[in-house]
Amino acid sequence: MTWETVIGLETHVELATRSKIFCPCTTQFGGQPNTHCCPVCAGLPGALPVLNEKVLEFAVKAGLALNCQIARYSAFDRKNYFYPDLPKAYQISQLYLPIARDGRVELHTSGGDSAVRIHEIHMEEDAGKLVHDPWIDQTRADYNRCGVPLIEIVTEPDFRTADQVIAYLEKLKETLQYLGVSDCKMQEGSLRCDVNLSVRPLGSDELGTRTEMKNLNSFKAIARAIAYEAGRQIRLLGAGGQVAQETRRWDEDREVTCPMRSKEEARDYRYFPEPDLPPVRLGEDYVAALRAARPELAAEKRARYQADYGLSPYDCRMITSDPALARLFEALVELGAPAKQGANWIMGEVLAALSARGMEPGDMKLPPAALTRIIALVEEGRINRNTGVQVFEAVFDGDGDVDAYVREHGLEQVGDTGLVAAAVERALAAHPRSVADFQAGREKALGFLVGQVMRELKGRADPKLVNDLLRRALGVPGAGKAVEKPPQL
């Protein structure tokens, strides 16, 4: 029998507000356990929540970008359950009247184009975090995250493959980052995904029994969890068994899903309207203003960069992969850097430096003016590309003057043809075997000789000039035409 996998997603997104959803406590990641809390976070008697206006704004912005219908009237509900990471034993969420419904996201994958329907977006508060310490065999609760604002984006069961799921999450992450509503740092829990998955015979319209895999926080883990869980269910059904409706977790070390608890239904949470918060009423002017203020998103930037700067689709994808990279590119162009060179430096040196430091693009301190100056010095021939990389590494962390560094370290390119020619003559005299190899047709020997000249001149010569002078000295026909005053060798 051929089976079809059916997947729906619930994605929790922490919003980039400075304070929590219902109180003034900081949303800063980390901190000593239980130091970002107040009576409202903990739900102490007499503490009343007040909705953070920025949370509402961000939720509406996300809904508009995902083509949702924005509710002009929405309300909060209490979701009652007791876990150790939820000190007040209920979560303020939206069940009956969420802020947005009926959205749509277009996907493009190697398997073809498809669309995913957004069932709803609702606002809610985050719970705390349990910290397991195997050395003392204890689990402790950190309530710093309690009350951090979330939007939960719930899709219809429209996915059939892991590729579609990853494409959707990449587009969602990109959209939310460009909107500025979340940093979407999965390693910090800012973007967490629950995967609802079932299988059914191909061609059937009836949904199978689903399991929910909780809080997957990397694309790699999501893809692997989908592959394993689909296979597990198919094997179980093929052997005549039944799939239990349950919540499961992904074990990264063993690469398997494990049962956590039976799957709850809405009735198990005993929802009722939140008595301490009034309904949210939005005017047409409010929604229209946020729609008009929407920034240029990544796909729009890619199209503009191709049209305005002639960049390739690959280049455009790379430099718009993060809003901070796109901002850097636009600053470089505005400061006078050639667009292609700006893109090349971002895709090469900038991304490599970020990776080496384990940094996100948004944490980069490199001033655009510094990189623009490096590009200009290379374009003018005052330093070569390798020296430019050296200067880049020296100033990447945000301190240091490019021109001062070049001057103080004697890095300006040797432009005296006579000096370069003299170094070429010494290299040829010192390495007759390489000269003979080249004249015998071994092209690699020339690279060795270029390296010897560059080493003597401490990397400050123009490699093209060195190459040209060497070829001329070795008697290559047509070499040396670009040299104004050919050396006398």
Residue pairs with C-beta under 8 A, 6 or more apart in sequence:
1 201
1 238
2 201
2 202
3 199
3 200
3 201
3 202
3 230
3 234
3 237
4 160
4 199
4 200
4 201
4 202
4 203
4 204
5 160
5 161
5 197
5 198
5 199
5 226
5 230
6 157
6 159
6 160
6 197
6 198
6 199
6 200
6 207
6 208
6 210
7 157
7 159
7 160
7 164
7 165
7 195
7 196
7 197
7 226
8 154
8 155
8 156
8 157
8 158
8 159
8 196
8 210
9 153
9 154
9 155
9 159
9 165
9 168
9 169
9 193
9 194
9 195
9 196
10 152
10 153
10 154
10 155
10 193
10 194
10 196
10 212
11 152
11 153
11 154
11 169
11 172
11 191
11 192
11 193
11 194
12 126
12 150
12 151
12 152
12 191
12 192
12 193
12 194
12 215
13 62
13 150
13 151
13 152
13 153
13 176
13 181
13 182
13 184
13 190
13 191
14 27
14 126
14 148
14 149
14 150
14 182
14 189
14 190
14 191
15 21
15 54
15 55
15 58
15 59
15 148
15 149
15 150
15 151
15 181
15 182
16 58
16 180
16 181
16 182
16 183
17 27
17 52
17 54
17 55
17 58
17 149
18 26
18 27
18 54
19 25
19 26
19 27
19 52
20 26
20 27
20 40
20 41
20 52
20 125
20 147
20 148
20 149
21 49
21 51
21 52
21 55
21 92
21 123
21 124
21 125
21 147
21 148
21 149
21 150
22 40
22 49
22 50
22 51
22 52
22 92
22 125
22 147
22 277
23 38
23 40
23 41
23 49
23 50
23 147
24 38
25 36
25 37
25 38
25 40
25 41
25 147
26 36
27 36
27 148
27 149
28 36
29 185
29 188
29 190
30 144
31 144
33 131
33 140
33 142
33 143
33 144
34 142
34 143
34 144
35 144
36 144
37 143
37 144
37 146
38 47
39 46
39 47
40 47
40 48
40 49
40 147
41 87
41 143
41 146
41 147
42 87
42 88
42 143
42 146
43 87
43 88
43 89
43 90
44 88
48 276
49 92
49 276
49 277
51 277
51 280
52 149
55 123
55 149
56 99
56 123
56 280
57 290
58 149
58 151
58 179
58 181
58 182
59 99
59 100
59 121
59 123
59 151
60 70
60 99
60 100
60 282
60 286
60 287
60 290
61 179
61 181
61 290
61 294
62 100
62 121
62 151
62 153
62 175
62 176
62 179
62 181
63 69
63 70
63 99
63 100
63 103
63 121
64 70
64 287
64 290
64 291
64 294
65 175
65 176
65 179
65 294
65 297
66 100
66 103
66 104
66 105
66 118
66 121
66 153
66 172
66 175
67 103
67 104
67 105
67 118
68 100
68 101
68 102
68 103
68 118
68 120
68 121
69 100
69 101
69 102
69 103
70 99
70 100
70 282
70 287
71 97
71 98
71 99
71 100
71 101
71 282
72 281
72 282
72 283
72 284
72 287
73 97
73 279
73 280
73 281
73 282
74 94
74 97
74 98
74 99
74 279
74 280
75 94
75 96
75 97
75 273
75 274
75 277
75 279
75 280
76 92
76 93
76 94
76 123
76 273
76 274
76 277
77 92
77 93
77 94
77 95
77 96
77 271
77 272
77 273
77 274
78 90
78 91
78 92
78 93
78 271
78 272
78 273
78 274
78 275
79 90
79 91
79 92
79 93
79 95
79 124
79 269
79 271
80 89
80 90
80 269
80 270
80 271
81 89
81 90
81 91
81 264
81 268
81 269
82 89
83 127
84 130
84 139
84 141
85 127
85 128
85 129
85 130
85 141
85 143
85 146
86 127
86 128
86 146
87 128
87 141
87 143
87 146
91 124
91 125
91 127
92 124
92 125
92 274
92 277
93 122
93 123
93 124
93 125
93 152
94 122
94 123
94 124
95 122
95 266
95 271
96 271
96 273
97 279
98 120
98 121
98 122
98 123
99 121
99 122
99 123
99 151
99 280
100 118
100 120
100 121
100 122
101 118
101 119
101 120
101 121
102 117
102 118
102 119
102 120
103 117
103 118
103 121
104 115
104 116
104 117
104 118
105 115
105 116
105 118
105 168
105 171
105 172
106 113
106 114
106 115
107 113
107 114
107 115
107 116
107 164
107 167
107 168
107 171
108 167
109 161
109 163
109 164
109 167
110 163
111 161
111 163
111 164
114 158
114 164
115 158
116 155
116 156
116 158
116 159
116 164
116 168
117 155
117 156
117 158
118 153
118 154
118 155
118 156
119 154
119 155
119 156
120 154
121 151
121 152
121 153
121 154
122 151
122 152
122 154
123 149
123 150
123 151
124 150
124 151
124 152
125 146
125 147
125 148
125 149
125 150
126 145
126 146
126 147
126 148
126 149
126 150
127 145
127 146
128 141
128 142
128 143
128 144
128 145
128 146
129 141
129 142
129 144
129 145
129 189
130 139
130 140
130 141
130 142
131 139
131 140
131 141
131 142
132 139
133 139
133 140
145 189
151 181
153 172
155 168
157 196
157 198
157 207
159 165
159 168
162 222
162 223
162 226
162 227
165 195
165 222
165 223
165 226
166 219
166 222
166 223
169 191
169 193
169 219
169 222
170 219
173 184
173 191
174 297
174 298
174 321
175 297
175 298
176 182
176 184
176 191
177 183
177 184
177 322
177 323
178 295
178 296
178 297
178 298
178 323
179 294
179 295
179 297
180 295
180 323
182 190
182 191
183 190
183 360
183 362
184 190
184 191
185 191
185 360
186 192
186 217
186 218
186 219
187 217
187 218
189 217
191 217
192 215
192 216
192 217
193 215
193 216
193 217
193 222
194 212
194 213
194 214
194 215
194 216
195 212
195 213
195 216
195 222
195 225
195 226
195 229
196 210
196 211
196 212
197 210
197 211
197 212
197 213
197 226
197 229
197 230
197 233
198 207
198 208
198 209
198 210
198 211
198 233
198 243
199 208
199 230
199 233
199 234
199 237
199 243
200 206
200 207
200 208
208 233
208 237
208 243
209 242
209 243
209 244
209 245
210 243
210 245
210 263
211 229
211 233
211 243
211 244
211 245
211 246
211 247
211 248
211 257
211 263
212 246
212 247
212 248
212 263
213 225
213 229
213 247
213 248
213 249
213 250
213 257
214 247
214 248
214 249
214 260
215 249
216 222
216 225
216 250
221 250
221 252
224 250
224 255
225 250
225 257
228 255
228 256
228 257
229 248
229 257
232 257
233 243
236 242
236 243
237 243
244 259
244 262
245 262
245 263
246 259
246 260
246 261
246 262
246 263
247 259
247 260
247 261
247 262
247 263
247 264
248 257
248 258
248 259
248 260
249 257
249 258
249 260
250 256
250 257
251 257
251 258
296 304
298 320
298 321
298 323
298 326
301 316
301 320
301 326
302 313
302 316
302 317
302 320
305 311
305 315
305 316
305 319
305 320
305 329
305 339
306 312
306 313
306 316
308 339
309 333
309 339
309 340
309 343
310 339
310 340
311 319
311 339
311 340
311 343
315 340
315 343
315 347
318 325
318 343
318 346
318 347
318 351
319 325
319 326
319 329
319 343
319 346
319 347
320 326
322 360
322 361
322 362
323 361
323 362
324 360
324 361
324 362
324 364
325 346
325 350
325 361
328 346
328 350
328 361
328 364
328 366
328 368
328 371
329 339
329 342
329 343
329 346
331 368
331 372
332 342
332 345
332 346
332 368
332 371
332 372
332 375
333 339
333 342
335 368
335 369
335 372
336 372
336 376
337 371
337 372
337 375
337 376
338 375
338 379
341 375
341 378
341 379
342 371
342 372
342 375
345 371
345 374
345 375
345 392
349 389
349 392
350 361
350 364
350 366
350 371
353 359
353 392
353 393
353 396
354 360
354 361
354 364
365 396
365 397
365 398
366 395
366 396
366 397
366 398
367 398
370 395
370 400
370 402
371 392
373 402
373 403
374 383
374 388
374 391
374 392
374 395
374 402
375 388
377 383
377 388
377 391
377 402
377 406
378 384
378 385
378 388
381 413
381 415
381 462
382 406
382 412
382 413
383 391
383 406
383 411
383 412
383 413
383 460
384 413
384 459
384 460
384 461
384 462
384 463
386 459
387 406
387 411
387 413
387 459
387 460
390 411
391 402
391 405
391 406
391 411
394 400
394 405
395 401
395 402
395 405
405 411
406 412
410 458
410 460
411 460
412 460
413 460
413 461
413 462
414 420
414 457
414 460
414 461
414 462
415 462
417 465
417 469
417 483
417 484
417 485
417 487
418 485
418 487
419 457
420 453
420 457
420 461
420 462
420 465
420 466
420 469
420 487
421 469
421 473
421 487
421 488
421 489
422 487
423 453
423 456
423 457
423 461
423 466
424 453
424 466
424 469
424 470
424 473
424 487
424 489
425 473
425 487
425 489
426 456
427 449
427 452
427 453
427 456
427 470
428 435
428 449
428 470
428 473
428 474
428 489
430 452
431 448
431 449
431 452
434 445
434 448
434 449
435 445
435 449
435 474
437 444
437 445
438 445
438 446
438 449
438 474
439 474
439 475
446 467
446 470
446 471
446 474
449 470
450 463
450 466
450 467
450 470
453 461
453 466
453 470
454 461
454 463
454 466
464 482
465 482
465 483
468 479
468 480
468 482
468 483
469 480
469 483
469 487
471 479
471 480
472 479
472 480
472 483
472 486
472 487
472 489
473 487
473 489
480 486
